[in-house]
Amino acid sequence: MRVFKGILLHECMKVWKNKKLLMFLTSMLLLNVFALWYSTLSDDYTPSTFSYIKLENKLSNLKDEEKIKYIEKYVDNLSEDSKLQYTENYMNETILLNQTLDEVKTVVNYNEFLDKIQNQASLLSGVSIFNSSSGNEFSDKNIVKTAKDYKKMVGVSPNYENSKGIEVATQFQVTDILIILSICVIIYVLVFYEKEKNLTSIIRVTNYGRLCTGICKLLSFEISCIFLCILFYGENLIYSFARLPMPNLWSLIQSMSPFVTSTLDVSIGIYLLIYFIGKAVGFMVVGNIMFLIALYSNYVFLPYLVTGFMIMISYVMSNLIEATSNLAVFKYFNLIGILDINKVFGSYLNINIFNEPVNYRDFWLIFTSVGLIILSILIVTSYCKMRNTSVKSISFKGKCFKPHTSLFVHEAYKILIMKKGIMIIVLFILGSGYFYSNHDYYLSGGELTYKEYMNKLEGPLSREKEVFLKKEKKKYKEAIRKTEEIEDMYNNEEITMLESMNLKEKYERILINYPIFEKVWKKYEFVKENPESQFVYDSGYKLLFNTKDNSMKVAVILYFATIIFTMSSVFPMEYSNSQYKLLHPTLVGVKKINYVKIGISSILAILIMIITLGSRFIHICKYYELTNMGAKSISLLGTEFWGSQISIGLLLAIIYRAFTV
């Protein structure tokens, strides 16, 4: 037993004292929290995390019925001109309130939901299950089983708790991907590192080198899977509870709308514990499959390639197979379904297995338990009988690179090919494309009206434009005067409230756009005072220069990350293998080589910046027109700006050039 403990401790320390693994895990944790932060950033369609906290603070002292009344009243009186309490624009305010209202109603109507399930079963009570009343035998059996499973929940009365923090922490798929990548590195440390050094064949001939070592490797691997799960999802929970409302962990899990269909009679805190255990078990199953493949593989990449293929097949099955199909078992029991713990424990689902409804949670428990036992036995047995104790490399036939007479070409090859610079730039382009394809700007009704005005007025001030603006001004003044007259008539009791509302309706429709026109009128006054300026639709330009815009922040982060990964090896390349000393006595010399390296780095930096700013420019052009670039910059930035007399197009070129230097 003492020897067993020693080997187990050695295998665990082999993993968790590995400096490269620790550096990799640190980078994965930083990437995870960055991706989580990015996923919770507000935009025109997504309320900020702070808005959820503000709304929760307002609702916290109200009963559930009072919460519904408050939100309904607020939504009824909400318009684009209203003073917003929780978000920065009308669309986000509407989304936040309607989403919260639906969640509160779902929790409040929990007992009605239970009654509906029992009533459906009662309608089938007089009908033979084997003579399906609906024509679908599985459907009828499922209704009866569902009613039976929910019977134990009768009498449960949950009180609403905000679920946003739990949802963000537990449903973030990027975390699962990063954990699987970390598992790949752990498998390399435990299996392939020893194969590469030809240590496996030596270990296996020792007294405890087969069965005991195999069991210890398996246990250390599964302990590592548990630790990874706690590490990454613990980080998710800490971030979520720091940025979003934290629910009462002693409340029932049904208090949160996404988990209202769960049949677990547990608190939110206990559910999180179950979630952690379930995730750890799921990752152990996925990891054990990779571990088993690694033991039989002569190639380092093979288990990762096979796992990637299995994940792709799992994704296809999860999306294409119908939930009520006879093949539904393949929809849920694959590498993706195994890790979807919220669907297993946080909801209720029966799977069609030979026309019999089988509870997803029960089947998952059996499937993972049996799978873990079988995989564990196979891993230990395979390690004891393993014959592939070394690794092979794939050699590609082709023309090898030869030192080029051009120093520039030679250095570019080392940066772009040897140090995978091209791959990093391609990943940067793909990442930028993915980001912009999933990022939208919301153009409100007021913005569209402003755009319509500015497009009509675009260019220098003319007599026709001045007449048009004064006519519009007169229209709005007349509408204000008529509204005030009707209000006076109502105050003097000459007309009723209903009559005043009907009379004002026409003029109020006109005055909806009055705040927008005031903005346009200020532009007119500025252009009149400064004849060298013009009318320009400036919303897109202001967004382009807005450093607080979320897309700008992400673009800058992607840019610097790409620069760091691409350029980090430019000068250390020769220092790492002491070749730098050999460059001093050469004909070219270190000085010229450094100049070439700096030149290549500068060209790549400019290229990456052009891609960064160009992608942002094109993305903004999809929503806002960036026209009249020949107008002077005074039209956008006023008289105090240093470059007010140069054209907007030239200003953009100067600013973009400054970024690339």
Protein Blocks (a to p, Z undefined) as FASTA:
>chain_A
ZZmmmmmmmmmmmmmmcmklmmmmmmmmmmmmmmmmmmmpccfklccfklmmmmmmmmmm
pcfklmmmmmmmmmmmgcfkbccfkbmbfklmmmmmmmmmmmmmmmmmmmmmmmmmmmmm
mmmmmpcfklcfklpaklmmmmmmmmmmmmmmgoiacddddfklmmmmmmcmklmmmmmm
mmmmmmmmmmmmmmmnommmmmmmmmklmmmmmmmmmmmmmmmmmmmmmmmmmmmmmmmm
mmmccddfkbcfklpmklmmpcbdcdfklmmmmmmmmmmmmmmmmmmmmmmmmmmpcbfk
lmmmmmmmmmmmmmmmmmmpcfkbmklmmmmmcfklmmmmmlmmmpccdddeehiacdfk
lmmmmmmmmmmmmmmmmmmmmmmmpmblcdcddddedddddddfblklmmmmmmmmmnom
mmmmmmmmmmmmmmmmmcccdddfklmmmmmmmmmmgccddfklmmmmmmmmmmmmmmmm
mmmmmmmmmmnopacfklmmmmmmmmmmmmmmmmmmmmmmmmmmmmmmmmmbccddfklm
mmmmmmkbmklmmmmmmmmmmmmmmmmmmmmmmmmnopmmmmmmpmnommlmmmmmmmmm
mmmmmmmmmmmmmmmmmmmmmmpccehklbcfklmnojmlmklmbcfklmmmmmmmmmmZ
Z
